[in-house]
């Protein structure tokens, strides 16, 4: 899986314009290699939208960017509603809790963590994801699966998980001490959002 993480700072007075435009990205469903797209408004940052676009591989994503992206972006009419945009690309290393794309993308609540990992701790960080996080999250009621991925250009990792609701996702945070994650990472930022159903598309 190839994952595009998009962060948009949206003008307060243009949130409806942005949201209506985001609902027009359904065009992606007809494209080769497209898997799904999901997004919503940040729980932590006002007027911030997160979108995760999932592709079968990097080749399909790059083909879309070269041949289709600008045309679709123009048709959405979102350009004037965005004050800034940040994009990161990740390649999946393994799935979380053996959830499938249908379970993950049809959940109501998404949590992600961006972790900058110290180079000498990368192997440990990945090992703990398998032995501690995946093992324990699989037993959490309301866990729908997700993806563990690495930035294609840096030592940053993405942990992306889907949950039935906001309450269900808070229980797993107790694993932070058990995994010794604070020794692995130099910086970590996490956020979550309620899924905007009109922004949700699957192949």
KOLFIKOL-68674 format. One record per residue (C-alpha): residue number from 0; residue in one letter; z, y, x. Coordinates in Angstrom, 2 decimals. Each point is the difference from the previous one (the first is absolute). Example, Ala and Ser with C-alpha at 12.3 -4.5 7.8 and 13.67 -1.06 7.14 Angstrom:
% residues 2
<vexdren><i>0</i><aa>A</aa><zz>7.80</zz><yy>-4.50</yy><xx>12.30</xx></vexdren>
<vexdren><i>1</i><aa>S</aa><zz>-0.66</zz><yy>3.44</yy><xx>1.37</xx></vexdren>
***
This chain:
% residues 203
<vexdren><i>0</i><aa>X</aa><zz>0.00</zz><yy>0.00</yy><xx>0.00</xx></vexdren>
<vexdren><i>1</i><aa>X</aa><zz>-0.82</zz><yy>3.52</yy><xx>1.19</xx></vexdren>
<vexdren><i>2</i><aa>X</aa><zz>2.26</zz><yy>2.70</yy><xx>-1.45</xx></vexdren>
<vexdren><i>3</i><aa>X</aa><zz>-0.60</zz><yy>3.73</yy><xx>-0.28</xx></vexdren>
<vexdren><i>4</i><aa>X</aa><zz>3.13</zz><yy>2.08</yy><xx>-0.56</xx></vexdren>
<vexdren><i>5</i><aa>X</aa><zz>-0.76</zz><yy>3.44</yy><xx>-1.41</xx></vexdren>
<vexdren><i>6</i><aa>X</aa><zz>2.60</zz><yy>2.76</yy><xx>-0.36</xx></vexdren>
<vexdren><i>7</i><aa>X</aa><zz>-1.07</zz><yy>3.04</yy><xx>-2.02</xx></vexdren>
<vexdren><i>8</i><aa>X</aa><zz>1.92</zz><yy>3.24</yy><xx>-0.31</xx></vexdren>
<vexdren><i>9</i><aa>X</aa><zz>-1.07</zz><yy>1.24</yy><xx>-3.42</xx></vexdren>
<vexdren><i>10</i><aa>X</aa><zz>0.10</zz><yy>3.59</yy><xx>-1.24</xx></vexdren>
<vexdren><i>11</i><aa>X</aa><zz>2.70</zz><yy>0.22</yy><xx>-2.66</xx></vexdren>
<vexdren><i>12</i><aa>X</aa><zz>-2.25</zz><yy>1.72</yy><xx>-2.53</xx></vexdren>
<vexdren><i>13</i><aa>X</aa><zz>-2.76</zz><yy>-2.57</yy><xx>0.64</xx></vexdren>
<vexdren><i>14</i><aa>X</aa><zz>1.89</zz><yy>-3.27</yy><xx>-0.46</xx></vexdren>
<vexdren><i>15</i><aa>X</aa><zz>-1.81</zz><yy>-0.80</yy><xx>-3.24</xx></vexdren>
<vexdren><i>16</i><aa>X</aa><zz>-3.36</zz><yy>0.66</yy><xx>1.66</xx></vexdren>
<vexdren><i>17</i><aa>X</aa><zz>0.92</zz><yy>-2.30</yy><xx>2.87</xx></vexdren>
<vexdren><i>18</i><aa>X</aa><zz>1.27</zz><yy>-2.76</yy><xx>-2.29</xx></vexdren>
<vexdren><i>19</i><aa>X</aa><zz>-3.07</zz><yy>0.12</yy><xx>-2.25</xx></vexdren>
<vexdren><i>20</i><aa>X</aa><zz>-2.21</zz><yy>-0.15</yy><xx>3.07</xx></vexdren>
<vexdren><i>21</i><aa>X</aa><zz>1.91</zz><yy>-2.92</yy><xx>1.45</xx></vexdren>
<vexdren><i>22</i><aa>X</aa><zz>-0.71</zz><yy>-1.96</yy><xx>-3.17</xx></vexdren>
<vexdren><i>23</i><aa>X</aa><zz>-3.73</zz><yy>0.36</yy><xx>0.76</xx></vexdren>
<vexdren><i>24</i><aa>X</aa><zz>0.20</zz><yy>-2.09</yy><xx>3.18</xx></vexdren>
<vexdren><i>25</i><aa>X</aa><zz>-0.63</zz><yy>-3.05</yy><xx>-2.20</xx></vexdren>
<vexdren><i>26</i><aa>X</aa><zz>-3.51</zz><yy>0.11</yy><xx>1.45</xx></vexdren>
<vexdren><i>27</i><aa>X</aa><zz>1.48</zz><yy>-1.96</yy><xx>2.91</xx></vexdren>
<vexdren><i>28</i><aa>X</aa><zz>0.24</zz><yy>-3.13</yy><xx>-2.14</xx></vexdren>
<vexdren><i>29</i><aa>X</aa><zz>-3.72</zz><yy>-0.60</yy><xx>0.37</xx></vexdren>
<vexdren><i>30</i><aa>X</aa><zz>-0.08</zz><yy>0.21</yy><xx>3.79</xx></vexdren>
<vexdren><i>31</i><aa>X</aa><zz>-0.29</zz><yy>-2.92</yy><xx>2.40</xx></vexdren>
<vexdren><i>32</i><aa>X</aa><zz>3.28</zz><yy>-0.81</yy><xx>1.71</xx></vexdren>
<vexdren><i>33</i><aa>X</aa><zz>2.21</zz><yy>2.14</yy><xx>-2.24</xx></vexdren>
<vexdren><i>34</i><aa>X</aa><zz>3.21</zz><yy>-1.79</yy><xx>-1.01</xx></vexdren>
<vexdren><i>35</i><aa>X</aa><zz>2.13</zz><yy>2.56</yy><xx>-1.81</xx></vexdren>
<vexdren><i>36</i><aa>X</aa><zz>1.53</zz><yy>3.48</yy><xx>-0.03</xx></vexdren>
<vexdren><i>37</i><aa>X</aa><zz>3.44</zz><yy>1.12</yy><xx>-1.09</xx></vexdren>
<vexdren><i>38</i><aa>X</aa><zz>1.90</zz><yy>3.28</yy><xx>0.12</xx></vexdren>
<vexdren><i>39</i><aa>X</aa><zz>2.56</zz><yy>2.36</yy><xx>-1.45</xx></vexdren>
<vexdren><i>40</i><aa>X</aa><zz>2.19</zz><yy>3.06</yy><xx>0.54</xx></vexdren>
<vexdren><i>41</i><aa>X</aa><zz>2.60</zz><yy>-0.03</yy><xx>2.78</xx></vexdren>
<vexdren><i>42</i><aa>X</aa><zz>3.64</zz><yy>-0.49</yy><xx>-0.96</xx></vexdren>
<vexdren><i>43</i><aa>X</aa><zz>1.09</zz><yy>2.14</yy><xx>2.95</xx></vexdren>
<vexdren><i>44</i><aa>X</aa><zz>-2.59</zz><yy>2.72</yy><xx>0.52</xx></vexdren>
<vexdren><i>45</i><aa>X</aa><zz>-0.99</zz><yy>2.38</yy><xx>-2.74</xx></vexdren>
<vexdren><i>46</i><aa>X</aa><zz>-3.72</zz><yy>0.21</yy><xx>-0.84</xx></vexdren>
<vexdren><i>47</i><aa>X</aa><zz>-0.85</zz><yy>-2.84</yy><xx>2.39</xx></vexdren>
<vexdren><i>48</i><aa>X</aa><zz>-2.24</zz><yy>-2.88</yy><xx>-1.01</xx></vexdren>
<vexdren><i>49</i><aa>X</aa><zz>-0.38</zz><yy>-3.32</yy><xx>1.79</xx></vexdren>
<vexdren><i>50</i><aa>X</aa><zz>-3.03</zz><yy>-2.24</yy><xx>-0.35</xx></vexdren>
<vexdren><i>51</i><aa>X</aa><zz>-0.50</zz><yy>-3.41</yy><xx>1.58</xx></vexdren>
<vexdren><i>52</i><aa>X</aa><zz>-3.57</zz><yy>-1.29</yy><xx>0.06</xx></vexdren>
<vexdren><i>53</i><aa>X</aa><zz>-0.47</zz><yy>-3.67</yy><xx>0.91</xx></vexdren>
<vexdren><i>54</i><aa>X</aa><zz>-3.17</zz><yy>-1.54</yy><xx>1.43</xx></vexdren>
<vexdren><i>55</i><aa>X</aa><zz>-0.91</zz><yy>-3.49</yy><xx>1.10</xx></vexdren>
<vexdren><i>56</i><aa>X</aa><zz>-0.68</zz><yy>1.16</yy><xx>3.55</xx></vexdren>
<vexdren><i>57</i><aa>X</aa><zz>-0.73</zz><yy>3.02</yy><xx>2.16</xx></vexdren>
<vexdren><i>58</i><aa>X</aa><zz>-3.75</zz><yy>-0.52</yy><xx>-0.13</xx></vexdren>
<vexdren><i>59</i><aa>X</aa><zz>-0.10</zz><yy>0.38</yy><xx>-3.80</xx></vexdren>
<vexdren><i>60</i><aa>X</aa><zz>2.21</zz><yy>3.08</yy><xx>0.16</xx></vexdren>
<vexdren><i>61</i><aa>X</aa><zz>-2.17</zz><yy>1.70</yy><xx>2.62</xx></vexdren>
<vexdren><i>62</i><aa>X</aa><zz>-3.13</zz><yy>-0.75</yy><xx>-2.02</xx></vexdren>
<vexdren><i>63</i><aa>X</aa><zz>1.59</zz><yy>1.70</yy><xx>-2.99</xx></vexdren>
<vexdren><i>64</i><aa>X</aa><zz>0.99</zz><yy>3.04</yy><xx>2.05</xx></vexdren>
<vexdren><i>65</i><aa>X</aa><zz>-3.50</zz><yy>0.37</yy><xx>1.42</xx></vexdren>
<vexdren><i>66</i><aa>X</aa><zz>-1.99</zz><yy>-0.57</yy><xx>-3.17</xx></vexdren>
<vexdren><i>67</i><aa>X</aa><zz>2.12</zz><yy>0.69</yy><xx>-3.09</xx></vexdren>
<vexdren><i>68</i><aa>X</aa><zz>3.18</zz><yy>1.97</yy><xx>0.65</xx></vexdren>
<vexdren><i>69</i><aa>X</aa><zz>-1.30</zz><yy>3.58</yy><xx>-0.03</xx></vexdren>
<vexdren><i>70</i><aa>X</aa><zz>-1.99</zz><yy>-0.57</yy><xx>-3.16</xx></vexdren>
<vexdren><i>71</i><aa>X</aa><zz>2.98</zz><yy>-1.41</yy><xx>-1.89</xx></vexdren>
<vexdren><i>72</i><aa>X</aa><zz>2.37</zz><yy>2.68</yy><xx>1.32</xx></vexdren>
<vexdren><i>73</i><aa>X</aa><zz>-2.32</zz><yy>2.71</yy><xx>-1.27</xx></vexdren>
<vexdren><i>74</i><aa>X</aa><zz>-0.18</zz><yy>-1.56</yy><xx>-3.46</xx></vexdren>
<vexdren><i>75</i><aa>X</aa><zz>3.80</zz><yy>-0.09</yy><xx>-0.37</xx></vexdren>
<vexdren><i>76</i><aa>X</aa><zz>0.32</zz><yy>3.79</yy><xx>0.30</xx></vexdren>
<vexdren><i>77</i><aa>X</aa><zz>3.28</zz><yy>-0.35</yy><xx>1.94</xx></vexdren>
<vexdren><i>78</i><aa>X</aa><zz>-0.87</zz><yy>2.15</yy><xx>3.00</xx></vexdren>
<vexdren><i>79</i><aa>X</aa><zz>1.47</zz><yy>3.25</yy><xx>-1.32</xx></vexdren>
<vexdren><i>80</i><aa>X</aa><zz>3.24</zz><yy>-1.70</yy><xx>-1.04</xx></vexdren>
<vexdren><i>81</i><aa>X</aa><zz>1.05</zz><yy>-1.20</yy><xx>3.47</xx></vexdren>
<vexdren><i>82</i><aa>X</aa><zz>1.68</zz><yy>2.23</yy><xx>2.58</xx></vexdren>
<vexdren><i>83</i><aa>X</aa><zz>0.08</zz><yy>-2.69</yy><xx>2.72</xx></vexdren>
<vexdren><i>84</i><aa>X</aa><zz>-0.84</zz><yy>-3.66</yy><xx>0.49</xx></vexdren>
<vexdren><i>85</i><aa>X</aa><zz>1.14</zz><yy>-2.55</yy><xx>2.58</xx></vexdren>
<vexdren><i>86</i><aa>X</aa><zz>-1.59</zz><yy>-3.41</yy><xx>0.50</xx></vexdren>
<vexdren><i>87</i><aa>X</aa><zz>1.14</zz><yy>-3.04</yy><xx>1.96</xx></vexdren>
<vexdren><i>88</i><aa>X</aa><zz>-1.77</zz><yy>-3.34</yy><xx>0.37</xx></vexdren>
<vexdren><i>89</i><aa>X</aa><zz>1.77</zz><yy>-3.34</yy><xx>0.33</xx></vexdren>
<vexdren><i>90</i><aa>X</aa><zz>-1.09</zz><yy>-3.59</yy><xx>0.50</xx></vexdren>
<vexdren><i>91</i><aa>X</aa><zz>2.06</zz><yy>-2.68</yy><xx>-1.71</xx></vexdren>
<vexdren><i>92</i><aa>X</aa><zz>1.89</zz><yy>-2.38</yy><xx>2.27</xx></vexdren>
<vexdren><i>93</i><aa>X</aa><zz>1.44</zz><yy>-2.13</yy><xx>-2.79</xx></vexdren>
<vexdren><i>94</i><aa>X</aa><zz>1.00</zz><yy>0.07</yy><xx>-3.64</xx></vexdren>
<vexdren><i>95</i><aa>X</aa><zz>3.56</zz><yy>0.50</yy><xx>-1.21</xx></vexdren>
<vexdren><i>96</i><aa>X</aa><zz>1.72</zz><yy>-2.65</yy><xx>-2.14</xx></vexdren>
<vexdren><i>97</i><aa>X</aa><zz>-3.31</zz><yy>-1.74</yy><xx>-0.70</xx></vexdren>
<vexdren><i>98</i><aa>X</aa><zz>-0.70</zz><yy>2.37</yy><xx>-2.86</xx></vexdren>
<vexdren><i>99</i><aa>X</aa><zz>-3.63</zz><yy>0.35</yy><xx>-0.99</xx></vexdren>
<vexdren><i>100</i><aa>X</aa><zz>-1.99</zz><yy>3.15</yy><xx>-0.57</xx></vexdren>
<vexdren><i>101</i><aa>X</aa><zz>0.22</zz><yy>-0.36</yy><xx>-3.78</xx></vexdren>
<vexdren><i>102</i><aa>X</aa><zz>3.80</zz><yy>-0.09</yy><xx>0.08</xx></vexdren>
<vexdren><i>103</i><aa>X</aa><zz>0.33</zz><yy>2.84</yy><xx>2.49</xx></vexdren>
<vexdren><i>104</i><aa>X</aa><zz>-2.45</zz><yy>2.43</yy><xx>-1.51</xx></vexdren>
<vexdren><i>105</i><aa>X</aa><zz>1.18</zz><yy>-0.57</yy><xx>-3.57</xx></vexdren>
<vexdren><i>106</i><aa>X</aa><zz>3.62</zz><yy>0.89</yy><xx>0.74</xx></vexdren>
<vexdren><i>107</i><aa>X</aa><zz>1.63</zz><yy>3.20</yy><xx>-1.20</xx></vexdren>
<vexdren><i>108</i><aa>X</aa><zz>1.61</zz><yy>1.17</yy><xx>3.22</xx></vexdren>
<vexdren><i>109</i><aa>X</aa><zz>-1.24</zz><yy>0.19</yy><xx>3.59</xx></vexdren>
<vexdren><i>110</i><aa>X</aa><zz>2.07</zz><yy>0.41</yy><xx>3.16</xx></vexdren>
<vexdren><i>111</i><aa>X</aa><zz>-1.42</zz><yy>0.64</yy><xx>3.44</xx></vexdren>
<vexdren><i>112</i><aa>X</aa><zz>1.44</zz><yy>0.56</yy><xx>3.47</xx></vexdren>
<vexdren><i>113</i><aa>X</aa><zz>-1.87</zz><yy>1.41</yy><xx>2.99</xx></vexdren>
<vexdren><i>114</i><aa>X</aa><zz>1.68</zz><yy>-1.20</yy><xx>3.18</xx></vexdren>
<vexdren><i>115</i><aa>X</aa><zz>-0.76</zz><yy>1.20</yy><xx>3.52</xx></vexdren>
<vexdren><i>116</i><aa>X</aa><zz>1.11</zz><yy>-2.96</yy><xx>2.10</xx></vexdren>
<vexdren><i>117</i><aa>X</aa><zz>1.01</zz><yy>0.09</yy><xx>3.65</xx></vexdren>
<vexdren><i>118</i><aa>X</aa><zz>-2.53</zz><yy>-1.90</yy><xx>2.09</xx></vexdren>
<vexdren><i>119</i><aa>X</aa><zz>2.58</zz><yy>-2.36</yy><xx>1.50</xx></vexdren>
<vexdren><i>120</i><aa>X</aa><zz>1.34</zz><yy>-0.78</yy><xx>-3.51</xx></vexdren>
<vexdren><i>121</i><aa>X</aa><zz>-3.24</zz><yy>-0.72</yy><xx>-1.84</xx></vexdren>
<vexdren><i>122</i><aa>X</aa><zz>0.31</zz><yy>-3.79</yy><xx>0.27</xx></vexdren>
<vexdren><i>123</i><aa>X</aa><zz>3.58</zz><yy>0.13</yy><xx>-1.27</xx></vexdren>
<vexdren><i>124</i><aa>X</aa><zz>-0.95</zz><yy>2.33</yy><xx>-2.84</xx></vexdren>
<vexdren><i>125</i><aa>X</aa><zz>-2.72</zz><yy>-2.39</yy><xx>-1.18</xx></vexdren>
<vexdren><i>126</i><aa>X</aa><zz>2.30</zz><yy>-3.02</yy><xx>0.39</xx></vexdren>
<vexdren><i>127</i><aa>X</aa><zz>2.70</zz><yy>1.64</yy><xx>-2.12</xx></vexdren>
<vexdren><i>128</i><aa>X</aa><zz>-2.54</zz><yy>0.84</yy><xx>-2.68</xx></vexdren>
<vexdren><i>129</i><aa>X</aa><zz>-0.73</zz><yy>-3.71</yy><xx>-0.35</xx></vexdren>
<vexdren><i>130</i><aa>X</aa><zz>3.47</zz><yy>-1.49</yy><xx>0.51</xx></vexdren>
<vexdren><i>131</i><aa>X</aa><zz>2.18</zz><yy>2.60</yy><xx>-1.73</xx></vexdren>
<vexdren><i>132</i><aa>X</aa><zz>-1.96</zz><yy>2.32</yy><xx>-2.26</xx></vexdren>
<vexdren><i>133</i><aa>X</aa><zz>-2.57</zz><yy>-2.41</yy><xx>-1.41</xx></vexdren>
<vexdren><i>134</i><aa>X</aa><zz>2.47</zz><yy>-2.84</yy><xx>-0.39</xx></vexdren>
<vexdren><i>135</i><aa>X</aa><zz>2.56</zz><yy>2.09</yy><xx>-1.86</xx></vexdren>
<vexdren><i>136</i><aa>X</aa><zz>-2.35</zz><yy>2.15</yy><xx>-2.04</xx></vexdren>
<vexdren><i>137</i><aa>X</aa><zz>-1.60</zz><yy>-3.15</yy><xx>-1.37</xx></vexdren>
<vexdren><i>138</i><aa>X</aa><zz>3.33</zz><yy>-0.71</yy><xx>-1.69</xx></vexdren>
<vexdren><i>139</i><aa>X</aa><zz>0.37</zz><yy>3.44</yy><xx>-1.54</xx></vexdren>
<vexdren><i>140</i><aa>X</aa><zz>-0.57</zz><yy>0.15</yy><xx>-3.73</xx></vexdren>
<vexdren><i>141</i><aa>X</aa><zz>-2.76</zz><yy>2.46</yy><xx>-0.77</xx></vexdren>
<vexdren><i>142</i><aa>X</aa><zz>-1.80</zz><yy>-0.35</yy><xx>3.34</xx></vexdren>
<vexdren><i>143</i><aa>X</aa><zz>-3.78</zz><yy>-0.28</yy><xx>-0.47</xx></vexdren>
<vexdren><i>144</i><aa>X</aa><zz>-1.24</zz><yy>-0.36</yy><xx>3.57</xx></vexdren>
<vexdren><i>145</i><aa>X</aa><zz>-1.71</zz><yy>2.35</yy><xx>2.37</xx></vexdren>
<vexdren><i>146</i><aa>X</aa><zz>-1.52</zz><yy>0.48</yy><xx>3.44</xx></vexdren>
<vexdren><i>147</i><aa>X</aa><zz>1.15</zz><yy>0.39</yy><xx>3.58</xx></vexdren>
<vexdren><i>148</i><aa>X</aa><zz>-2.63</zz><yy>1.86</yy><xx>1.99</xx></vexdren>
<vexdren><i>149</i><aa>X</aa><zz>-0.52</zz><yy>1.85</yy><xx>3.27</xx></vexdren>
<vexdren><i>150</i><aa>X</aa><zz>-1.70</zz><yy>3.33</yy><xx>0.63</xx></vexdren>
<vexdren><i>151</i><aa>X</aa><zz>-3.35</zz><yy>-0.55</yy><xx>1.70</xx></vexdren>
<vexdren><i>152</i><aa>X</aa><zz>0.63</zz><yy>2.72</yy><xx>2.61</xx></vexdren>
<vexdren><i>153</i><aa>X</aa><zz>3.74</zz><yy>0.08</yy><xx>0.68</xx></vexdren>
<vexdren><i>154</i><aa>X</aa><zz>3.30</zz><yy>-1.90</yy><xx>0.02</xx></vexdren>
<vexdren><i>155</i><aa>X</aa><zz>0.68</zz><yy>0.94</yy><xx>-3.62</xx></vexdren>
<vexdren><i>156</i><aa>X</aa><zz>0.54</zz><yy>-2.70</yy><xx>-2.61</xx></vexdren>
<vexdren><i>157</i><aa>X</aa><zz>-0.24</zz><yy>0.14</yy><xx>-3.77</xx></vexdren>
<vexdren><i>158</i><aa>X</aa><zz>2.26</zz><yy>-2.02</yy><xx>-2.28</xx></vexdren>
<vexdren><i>159</i><aa>X</aa><zz>-1.39</zz><yy>0.24</yy><xx>-3.52</xx></vexdren>
<vexdren><i>160</i><aa>X</aa><zz>1.74</zz><yy>-1.74</yy><xx>-2.89</xx></vexdren>
<vexdren><i>161</i><aa>X</aa><zz>-0.31</zz><yy>-0.18</yy><xx>-3.77</xx></vexdren>
<vexdren><i>162</i><aa>X</aa><zz>2.90</zz><yy>-0.28</yy><xx>-2.48</xx></vexdren>
<vexdren><i>163</i><aa>X</aa><zz>0.49</zz><yy>-0.41</yy><xx>-3.71</xx></vexdren>
<vexdren><i>164</i><aa>X</aa><zz>1.93</zz><yy>3.27</yy><xx>-0.17</xx></vexdren>
<vexdren><i>165</i><aa>X</aa><zz>1.98</zz><yy>2.54</yy><xx>2.01</xx></vexdren>
<vexdren><i>166</i><aa>X</aa><zz>3.33</zz><yy>-1.78</yy><xx>-0.42</xx></vexdren>
<vexdren><i>167</i><aa>X</aa><zz>-1.30</zz><yy>-3.29</yy><xx>1.39</xx></vexdren>
<vexdren><i>168</i><aa>X</aa><zz>-1.19</zz><yy>1.51</yy><xx>3.27</xx></vexdren>
<vexdren><i>169</i><aa>X</aa><zz>3.35</zz><yy>1.49</yy><xx>1.08</xx></vexdren>
<vexdren><i>170</i><aa>X</aa><zz>1.72</zz><yy>-3.36</yy><xx>0.51</xx></vexdren>
<vexdren><i>171</i><aa>X</aa><zz>-1.92</zz><yy>-1.01</yy><xx>3.11</xx></vexdren>
<vexdren><i>172</i><aa>X</aa><zz>1.10</zz><yy>3.05</yy><xx>2.04</xx></vexdren>
<vexdren><i>173</i><aa>X</aa><zz>3.12</zz><yy>-1.94</yy><xx>1.05</xx></vexdren>
<vexdren><i>174</i><aa>X</aa><zz>-2.24</zz><yy>-1.92</yy><xx>2.46</xx></vexdren>
<vexdren><i>175</i><aa>X</aa><zz>-0.30</zz><yy>2.99</yy><xx>2.34</xx></vexdren>
<vexdren><i>176</i><aa>X</aa><zz>3.08</zz><yy>-0.96</yy><xx>2.02</xx></vexdren>
<vexdren><i>177</i><aa>X</aa><zz>-0.80</zz><yy>-3.71</yy><xx>0.08</xx></vexdren>
<vexdren><i>178</i><aa>X</aa><zz>-3.47</zz><yy>0.59</yy><xx>1.47</xx></vexdren>
<vexdren><i>179</i><aa>X</aa><zz>1.21</zz><yy>2.53</yy><xx>2.63</xx></vexdren>
<vexdren><i>180</i><aa>X</aa><zz>-2.96</zz><yy>2.15</yy><xx>-0.96</xx></vexdren>
<vexdren><i>181</i><aa>X</aa><zz>1.56</zz><yy>3.17</yy><xx>1.39</xx></vexdren>
<vexdren><i>182</i><aa>X</aa><zz>-0.26</zz><yy>-1.45</yy><xx>3.50</xx></vexdren>
<vexdren><i>183</i><aa>X</aa><zz>-3.68</zz><yy>-0.81</yy><xx>-0.52</xx></vexdren>
<vexdren><i>184</i><aa>X</aa><zz>-1.28</zz><yy>3.30</yy><xx>-1.33</xx></vexdren>
<vexdren><i>185</i><aa>X</aa><zz>-0.12</zz><yy>3.48</yy><xx>1.51</xx></vexdren>
<vexdren><i>186</i><aa>X</aa><zz>-0.72</zz><yy>1.62</yy><xx>-3.37</xx></vexdren>
<vexdren><i>187</i><aa>X</aa><zz>-0.24</zz><yy>-1.33</yy><xx>-3.52</xx></vexdren>
<vexdren><i>188</i><aa>X</aa><zz>-0.98</zz><yy>1.68</yy><xx>-3.24</xx></vexdren>
<vexdren><i>189</i><aa>X</aa><zz>0.11</zz><yy>-1.63</yy><xx>-3.39</xx></vexdren>
<vexdren><i>190</i><aa>X</aa><zz>-0.82</zz><yy>1.13</yy><xx>-3.51</xx></vexdren>
<vexdren><i>191</i><aa>X</aa><zz>-0.78</zz><yy>-1.52</yy><xx>-3.38</xx></vexdren>
<vexdren><i>192</i><aa>X</aa><zz>-1.77</zz><yy>0.81</yy><xx>-3.21</xx></vexdren>
<vexdren><i>193</i><aa>X</aa><zz>-0.42</zz><yy>-1.03</yy><xx>-3.59</xx></vexdren>
<vexdren><i>194</i><aa>X</aa><zz>-3.53</zz><yy>-1.30</yy><xx>-0.44</xx></vexdren>
<vexdren><i>195</i><aa>X</aa><zz>-2.38</zz><yy>2.30</yy><xx>-1.84</xx></vexdren>
<vexdren><i>196</i><aa>X</aa><zz>-1.93</zz><yy>-2.48</yy><xx>-2.12</xx></vexdren>
<vexdren><i>197</i><aa>X</aa><zz>-3.07</zz><yy>2.25</yy><xx>-0.33</xx></vexdren>
<vexdren><i>198</i><aa>X</aa><zz>-0.35</zz><yy>-0.07</yy><xx>3.80</xx></vexdren>
<vexdren><i>199</i><aa>X</aa><zz>0.12</zz><yy>-3.78</yy><xx>0.17</xx></vexdren>
<vexdren><i>200</i><aa>X</aa><zz>-3.20</zz><yy>-1.96</yy><xx>0.61</xx></vexdren>
<vexdren><i>201</i><aa>X</aa><zz>-0.74</zz><yy>-3.60</yy><xx>0.86</xx></vexdren>
<vexdren><i>202</i><aa>X</aa><zz>-3.24</zz><yy>-1.73</yy><xx>0.89</xx></vexdren>
***
